[in-house]
């Protein structure tokens, strides 16, 4: 089938918009590729330092005739998703040695868990950790001793930061190796029900703790379709994973075999062989369009609307909210995975998963089939199913089947005709809303606003019984320049309770929600943010605001220009739990619409 007209139009628009920056970027990475790793040109002293830590590989490294892989790892055992990475370097080194090559851990990058820091001061470092990860990976690869890089990361800011680094070092190949989701635990709808019961004061903390521990119970990625699993989807749609690698559970023979196969493939695509595929050529305009289409088709995390522009900018490409909205309008929502449905990613994978989705989208002209990927083939390779035989992976083309139409639907009969992301503009600024899990009757909310400057104040007002009528809850001074833009995930149960009581409620904020944002309408990432004097800083309690996801508007009839903006004391956000170290990040962060980055 020919390419969908909207997909084609948006792609050309991105190419035209990005041409000067992309051309300069490609010129830089091609010059770097021609220079190659300097390992063979280092002084003897430089080389001795580089090889001293790996006695078994010193001879092979000194001769410099075989590829050397640089491993950038986000391992820690604070994140269940990253705990399996503890033993990956051993697997990778063994796989490389078996092929006459070498691999070294080039460096580690930080990886924080938003599930631990939700509602805590540490959450104010979360978004900026993405840029720190990109910089830390840059330091790891700055030794310039590597013919390709293997990136070990899964979760929210980690994969975007690693992709930014992979783009910056775009003259060498990049292979991303995932860890896979933990097995299914407490059903997601039950977990949500318990959280709402706790928020309403119907159960105590003991019952809440029991439910949470039953949900998050073992190594592996959390099983709901939040930012971490949206990242994994993205890496397949953009060709940086091996096909079918995203949702294979840790500690299984297939998982280990995929890690070995990813190592082998990285060795095959270096400049020392005949199949050189540098990362910067994979990360082109078509790949980012494919990634956005994947995000819309699966109802993925709103956080990727922040991260994808920052990732793209690192590769010389400029994305806008208009690109997301237009591609959303052209892309059917084909998956229902919690919080958009009851299934988790294990159920999604068993039902047909990414291979089914990619095949359907390709057949309907909604993806570019001819993108470069680490396989050396186009995107059709990602419709094949990995199987393990005698410890090795083969990919098998199977008839495309949907095994559960409550989780997956064909493009011809989707859950919704569009991907459910709306750009919203008006005299309050520019923002976006994920509507894929919001009931249609709640897509338009017009009500008086109630102003808050942090999410804890919202919870306090709720517990005091202050919400008795339709309300738009405004939580401002939550943008990157104010306090680092922490997720406001803790508001979801509270607002959901109000909604279930029959009130019309919505959230309007210059902050962000979690990848688990769901059934409550939330207009987020409002730009300009309050700390920049944006119109949201001029709202007052009782002002009538209309949040309209149908028309794509966010508006008030109040004359805001006649008012001075609020100027709260933000000094409390500048110290404690490491926040002192990020003052320059807060002062220099870009707008949320451009990725809120400090480094690109």
C-alpha positions in Angstrom: 0.0 0.0 0.0 1.2 3.5 -0.7 2.2 5.7 2.2 -0.6 7.5 4.0 -0.9 11.1 2.8 -0.7 12.6 6.3 2.4 10.5 7.2 4.0 11.6 4.0 3.1 15.2 4.5 4.3 15.4 8.1 7.6 13.6 7.1 8.3 16.1 4.3 7.5 19.0 6.7 9.9 17.7 9.3 12.6 17.2 6.6 12.1 20.7 5.2 12.1 22.3 8.7 15.2 20.4 9.8 17.3 20.6 6.6 20.0 23.1 7.8 20.5 21.4 11.2 20.3 17.8 9.8 22.7 18.6 7.0 25.3 20.0 9.4 24.7 17.0 11.7 25.3 14.4 9.0 28.4 16.2 7.8 29.8 16.1 11.4 29.2 12.4 11.9 30.5 11.4 8.5 33.7 13.3 9.2 33.9 11.5 12.6 33.3 8.1 10.9 36.1 8.7 8.4 38.5 9.5 11.3 37.4 6.4 13.1 38.2 5.3 16.6 41.6 6.5 17.6 42.5 3.3 19.5 45.1 2.3 16.9 46.6 5.8 16.9 46.8 6.3 20.7 50.2 6.5 22.3 51.5 3.3 24.0 50.8 4.9 27.4 47.2 5.8 26.3 46.6 2.3 25.1 48.0 0.7 28.3 45.6 2.7 30.4 42.7 1.7 28.2 43.5 -2.0 28.3 44.8 -2.5 31.8 41.5 -3.5 33.3 40.9 -6.4 30.9 43.9 -8.6 31.0 42.2 -11.4 29.0 41.6 -9.0 26.1 44.8 -7.0 26.1 46.4 -8.7 23.2 43.3 -8.5 21.0 42.9 -4.8 21.9 46.5 -3.9 21.3 46.4 -5.4 17.8 43.3 -3.4 17.1 42.1 -5.6 14.1 38.8 -6.8 15.7 35.9 -4.6 16.8 35.8 -3.4 20.4 32.3 -2.7 21.8 31.7 0.0 24.4 29.0 -0.9 26.9 27.1 2.0 28.5 25.1 0.6 31.4 22.3 2.0 33.5 22.5 -0.9 35.9 21.5 -0.6 39.5 19.2 -2.7 41.7 17.1 0.3 42.9 15.2 -0.1 39.6 13.6 -3.5 39.1 13.8 -2.9 35.4 17.5 -2.4 35.5 18.5 -5.1 38.0 18.8 -7.8 35.2 21.6 -5.7 33.7 24.0 -6.7 36.5 25.1 -9.8 34.5 24.8 -8.4 31.0 28.5 -7.3 30.7 29.6 -10.9 31.3 27.2 -12.2 28.6 28.3 -9.5 26.2 32.1 -10.0 26.8 31.7 -13.8 26.3 29.7 -13.3 23.1 32.3 -10.9 21.8 35.2 -13.1 22.6 33.5 -16.1 21.0 33.6 -14.0 17.8 37.2 -12.9 18.1 36.2 -9.4 19.3 36.2 -7.5 22.6 33.8 -5.5 24.8 34.4 -3.2 27.7 32.1 -1.4 30.1 32.8 2.2 28.9 30.8 3.7 31.8 27.7 3.8 33.9 25.0 6.3 33.8 22.6 7.2 36.6 19.1 5.8 36.6 16.4 6.9 39.0 13.0 5.3 39.6 10.1 7.6 39.3 8.1 5.0 41.2 10.3 5.6 44.2 10.4 9.4 44.0 6.8 10.1 43.1 5.5 13.0 45.3 9.0 13.3 46.9 11.6 16.1 46.5 13.8 13.8 44.5 11.2 13.8 41.7 12.4 17.3 40.9 15.6 15.8 39.5 13.8 13.3 37.4 13.4 15.1 34.1 16.9 16.7 34.3 18.3 13.2 34.9 17.7 12.6 31.2 20.3 15.3 30.2 22.7 14.0 32.9 22.4 10.5 31.4 23.2 11.9 27.9 26.2 13.7 29.3 27.4 10.8 31.4 27.1 8.5 28.3 29.1 11.1 26.4 31.9 10.9 29.0 31.8 7.1 28.8 32.3 7.1 25.0 34.7 10.1 25.0 37.7 7.7 25.2 37.0 7.0 21.5 38.1 3.4 21.7 34.9 1.8 20.5 33.7 0.6 17.1 30.1 0.4 18.3 28.1 1.0 21.5 25.7 -1.2 23.4 23.2 0.7 25.5 21.7 -1.0 28.5 18.6 1.0 29.7 14.9 0.7 30.0 13.1 3.3 32.1 11.6 6.7 31.8 14.4 9.2 31.3 17.1 6.6 30.7 16.3 5.5 27.2 15.7 9.1 25.9 19.1 10.2 27.5 20.9 7.2 25.9 19.3 7.9 22.5 20.5 11.5 22.8 24.0 10.1 23.4 23.7 7.6 20.6 22.8 10.5 18.3 25.6 12.6 19.5 28.0 9.7 18.8 26.1 9.0 15.7 29.2 8.1 13.7 29.3 4.6 15.4 26.6 2.0 15.5 24.3 1.7 18.5 22.4 -1.3 19.7 19.9 -1.1 22.6 19.6 -4.2 24.7 16.4 -4.3 26.9 15.8 -6.3 30.1 12.2 -7.1 29.6 9.1 -6.9 31.9 8.6 -8.6 35.2 5.9 -11.4 35.1 2.4 -10.2 35.7 1.4 -9.6 39.3 -1.7 -8.0 40.8 -4.1 -7.0 38.0 -3.8 -3.3 37.1 -7.5 -2.5 37.6 -7.3 -4.0 41.1 -4.2 -1.9 41.9 -6.0 1.2 40.7 -9.1 0.3 42.7 -7.1 -0.1 45.9 -5.3 3.2 45.3 -8.6 5.0 45.0 -10.0 3.3 48.1 -6.9 4.6 50.0 -7.3 8.1 48.6 -11.0 8.1 49.7 -10.0 6.9 53.2 -11.8 3.6 52.8 -8.8 1.4 53.6 -5.6 1.8 55.6 -1.9 1.8 54.6 -1.4 -1.8 55.3 -3.9 -2.8 52.6 -2.4 -0.3 50.2 1.2 -1.6 50.8 0.1 -5.2 50.3 -1.4 -4.3 46.9 1.6 -2.3 45.8 4.0 -5.1 46.7 1.9 -7.6 44.8 2.0 -5.3 41.8 5.8 -4.6 41.8 7.2 -7.9 42.9 10.3 -9.0 40.9 13.1 -7.9 38.6 11.9 -6.5 35.3 10.0 -3.5 34.0 6.7 -2.6 35.6 4.1 -4.2 33.5 1.7 -1.3 32.9 2.1 0.7 29.7 3.8 3.7 31.0 7.0 5.5 29.9 9.4 2.6 30.4 7.4 0.3 28.1 6.6 3.1 25.7 10.4 3.5 25.4 10.8 -0.2 24.6 8.1 0.1 21.9 9.9 3.1 20.5 13.2 1.3 20.1 11.6 -1.3 18.0 9.7 1.1 15.8 12.9 3.1 15.3 15.0 0.1 14.6 17.5 0.2 17.5 16.3 -3.1 19.1 16.5 -6.5 17.6 13.0 -7.5 16.4 10.7 -8.8 19.2 13.2 -8.0 21.9 11.2 -5.5 24.0 8.8 -7.7 26.0 10.6 -10.9 26.7 10.8 -11.6 30.4 14.2 -11.5 32.3 15.9 -14.7 33.2 14.6 -16.7 30.3 16.6 -18.5 27.6 15.2 -16.2 24.9 16.2 -13.1 26.9 19.8 -14.2 27.2 19.9 -15.4 23.6 18.6 -12.0 22.4 21.4 -10.3 24.4 24.0 -12.5 22.7 22.4 -11.9 19.3 22.4 -8.1 19.9 26.1 -8.3 20.7 26.8 -10.3 17.6 24.8 -7.8 15.5 26.7 -4.8 16.9 30.0 -6.5 15.8 28.6 -7.1 12.3 27.6 -3.4 11.7 30.9 -1.7 12.6 33.0 0.2 10.1 35.5 -2.7 10.2 33.0 -5.0 8.3 30.9 -4.7 5.2 27.6 -3.7 6.8 28.4 -0.4 8.5 25.2 1.1 10.0 26.0 4.2 12.1 23.4 5.3 14.6 23.0 8.8 13.1 21.8 7.3 9.8 19.2 5.2 11.6 17.9 8.2 13.6 16.5 10.1 10.7 13.3 11.9 10.1 11.4 8.8 8.9 12.5 6.9 12.0 11.1 9.6 14.3 7.8 9.7 12.3 7.6 5.9 12.7 8.2 6.3 16.5 5.4 8.8 16.8 3.0 6.6 14.9 3.9 3.8 17.2 3.3 6.0 20.2 -0.2 6.9 18.9 -1.2 3.4 17.8 -0.4 2.0 21.3 -1.7 4.9 23.4 1.8 5.4 24.8 3.2 7.8 27.5 2.7 11.5 27.3 6.3 11.8 28.6 7.5 10.8 25.1 6.0 14.0 23.8 8.7 15.7 25.9 11.5 13.3 25.1 11.1 12.7 21.4 11.8 16.4 20.5 15.0 16.3 22.7 16.1 13.0 21.1 15.4 14.3 17.6 17.2 17.6 18.2 20.4 15.6 19.1 20.2 14.2 15.6 19.7 17.6 13.9 15.9 17.2 13.6 13.1 19.5 14.9 9.8 18.1 16.0 6.7 20.2 17.0 3.5 19.4 18.8 1.8 19.9 15.4 3.7 16.9 14.1 2.4 14.8 17.0 -1.2 16.0 16.6 -1.3 15.4 12.9 0.2 11.9 13.1 -2.2 11.2 16.0 -5.2 12.2 13.8 -4.0 9.8 11.1 -3.2 6.8 13.4 -5.8 4.4 14.7 -5.5 3.4 18.4 -5.0 -0.4 18.1 -4.0 -1.4 21.6 -5.6 -1.3 25.0 -3.0 -1.8 27.6 -3.3 -0.4 31.2 -4.0 2.5 31.9 -6.0 2.5 28.6 -7.3 -1.0 29.3 -7.1 -3.9 31.7 -4.3 -5.9 30.1 -0.6 -5.5 30.9 2.4 -5.7 28.6 2.8 -9.4 29.1 -0.8 -9.9 27.9 -0.2 -7.4 25.0 2.9 -9.4 24.0 1.1 -12.7 24.1 -1.8 -11.3 22.0 0.5 -10.5 19.1 2.4 -7.5 20.5 4.6 -5.2 18.5 5.1 -7.6 15.6 1.3 -7.6 14.9 1.1 -3.8 15.2 4.0 -3.1 13.0 2.7 -5.5 10.3 -0.8 -3.9 10.4 0.6 -0.4 10.3 2.9 -1.2 7.4 0.1 -2.9 5.4 -2.0 0.2 5.9 0.7 2.7 4.8 1.1 4.3 8.2 4.8 3.5 8.6 7.9 4.2 6.5 8.9 0.6 5.4 12.3 1.7 4.1 14.0 3.1 7.2 17.4 1.9 8.2 17.5 -0.4 11.2 20.2 -2.4 13.0 19.0 -5.5 11.2 20.2 -4.1 7.9 16.6 -4.6 6.6 13.6 -2.3 6.6 10.9 -2.3 9.2 9.3 -5.4 7.9 12.0 -7.4 9.8 10.2 -6.3 13.0 7.1 -8.3 12.1 9.0 -11.6 12.7 8.9 -13.5 15.9 12.2 -14.4 17.7 12.5 -18.0 18.7 15.4 -19.7 20.6 16.9 -23.0 19.5 19.9 -24.5 21.2 20.7 -21.1 22.8 20.5 -19.1 19.5 17.9 -16.9 18.1 16.2 -17.2 14.8 13.4 -15.0 13.5 10.4 -16.7 12.0 7.8 -15.1 9.7 4.4 -16.3 11.1 0.9 -15.5 9.8 -0.2 -12.2 11.4 -2.8 -13.1 14.0 -4.4 -11.2 16.8 -5.0 -13.6 19.7 -7.1 -11.2 21.8 -9.3 -8.5 20.3 -9.8 -6.9 23.7 -6.1 -6.0 23.7 -5.2 -5.7 20.0 -7.3 -4.6 17.0 -6.5 -4.4 13.3 -6.1 -1.0 11.7 -9.4 -1.6 9.9 -11.3 -2.0 13.2 -9.4 -0.1 15.9 -10.5 0.8 19.4 -10.5 4.5 18.3 -10.0 6.0 14.8 -7.2 8.3 16.1 -4.3 8.0 18.5 -5.8 10.2 21.1 -3.3 13.0 21.5 -4.5 16.5 21.1 -2.5 19.7 20.8 -4.4 22.5 22.5 -3.9 26.3 22.0 -5.5 29.4 23.3 -5.0 32.5 25.3 -3.6 30.4 28.2 -0.8 29.0 26.0 0.0 25.7 24.3 -0.4 22.3 25.9 -1.5 18.8 25.1 -3.9 16.1 26.3 -3.9 12.4 26.0 -7.5 11.5 25.5 -7.2 7.8 24.6 -8.3 6.7 28.1 -10.7 9.7 28.7 -14.4 9.1 28.1 -15.7 11.2 25.2 -18.2 13.0 27.4 -15.2 14.4 29.4 -13.3 15.8 26.4 -14.8 19.2 27.1 -14.8 20.7 30.6 -15.8 24.2 31.4 -15.7 25.1 35.0 -14.3 27.5 37.6 -10.6 27.0 38.4 -9.0 26.3 41.8 -5.4 27.4 42.0 -2.6 25.4 43.6 1.2 25.5 43.6 1.9 21.9 44.4 0.1 18.6 44.3 0.1 18.1 48.1 -2.1 21.2 48.5 -4.6 19.6 46.1 -4.7 16.4 48.3 -5.1 18.5 51.5 -8.1 20.4 49.9 -9.6 17.0 48.9 -9.3 15.5 52.3 -10.9 18.7 53.8 -13.9 18.1 51.5 -13.4 21.3 49.6 -14.3 20.0 46.1 -18.0 19.9 45.9 -18.7 21.3 42.4 -17.3 21.0 38.9 -13.7 22.2 39.0 -10.7 22.7 36.8 -7.7 22.1 39.1 -4.8 24.4 38.1 -1.4 23.3 39.4 1.1 25.8 38.3 4.8 26.6 38.9 5.5 22.9 38.0 7.5 23.6 34.8 11.1 22.9 34.2 12.3 26.4 35.1 10.2 26.4 38.3 11.1 23.1 40.0 12.3 20.7 37.3 8.9 19.6 36.1 8.2 16.6 38.4 5.4 14.2 37.5 2.1 15.0 39.2 1.1 11.3 39.2 -0.1 11.5 42.8 -3.1 13.6 41.6 -4.6 10.8 39.5 -6.3 8.8 42.3 -7.6 12.0 43.9 -9.1 13.4 40.8 -10.4 10.0 39.7 -12.4 9.8 43.0 -14.0 13.2 42.3 -14.8 12.2 38.8 -16.4 9.0 40.1 -18.5 11.0 42.5 -20.1 12.6 39.4 -18.2 15.9 39.3 -16.7 17.3 36.1 -13.0 17.8 36.8 -9.9 18.4 34.8 -6.3 19.2 35.4 -4.5 22.2 33.8 -0.8 22.4 34.5 2.6 23.5 33.3 3.8 20.3 34.8 3.6 16.8 33.5 1.8 13.6 34.4 3.0 10.1 34.4 3.1 7.6 31.6 0.3 6.1 33.7 -2.0 9.1 33.2 -5.5 7.9 32.5 -9.2 8.6 32.7 -9.1 12.2 34.1 -8.7 14.9 31.4 -5.3 16.5 32.0 -4.1 19.4 29.9 -0.3 19.3 30.6 3.0 20.7 29.5 1.4 24.2 29.3 3.8 26.6 27.7 4.9 29.3 28.5 5.1 28.1 32.0 4.2 30.1 35.1 7.8 30.7 36.1 8.3 32.4 32.7 5.3 34.7 33.3 3.0 32.6 31.2 -0.8 33.3 31.3 -1.4 30.5 33.8 0.4 32.7 36.4 -2.4 35.3 36.0 -5.3 33.0 36.8 -7.2 33.3 40.0 -9.6 31.1 41.9 -13.1 31.2 40.4 -12.0 32.2 36.9 -14.0 30.2 34.3 -11.7 28.2 32.0 -12.7 25.9 29.1 -10.5 22.9 28.4 -11.7 21.6 25.0 -10.0 18.5 23.6 -12.4 18.4 20.7 -11.7 21.9 19.3 -8.1 21.7 20.6 -8.4 24.9 22.7 -7.6 26.0 26.3 -9.2 29.4 26.9 -10.6 31.9 29.4 -12.7 35.0 28.8 -10.9 36.7 31.7 -8.8 39.8 30.7 -5.5 38.3 31.9 -3.4 41.2 30.6 -4.9 43.5 33.2 -3.4 41.3 36.0 0.1 40.9 37.4 1.4 37.4 37.4 1.7 35.5 40.6 5.2 35.3 42.0 5.4 32.6 44.6 8.5 31.8 46.7 10.3 29.0 44.9 13.3 28.9 47.1 12.1 25.7 48.7 12.7 23.9 45.4 16.4 24.9 45.3 17.9 22.8 48.0 17.7 19.4 49.6 18.0 15.9 48.1 20.5 17.1 45.6 18.4 19.9 44.2 21.2 22.4 44.9 23.2 20.8 42.1 20.6 21.6 39.4 20.1 25.3 39.7 21.8 25.9 36.3 19.4 23.3 34.8 16.4 25.1 36.1 17.6 28.5 34.9 18.5 27.3 31.4 15.9 24.6 30.6 14.2 25.0 27.3 10.5 25.1 26.8 8.5 21.9 27.3 7.3 22.0 23.7 10.9 21.7 22.6 11.8 18.9 25.0 12.8 21.0 28.1 16.4 20.2 27.5 19.6 21.8 28.7 22.0 20.0 26.3 20.4 20.1 22.8 
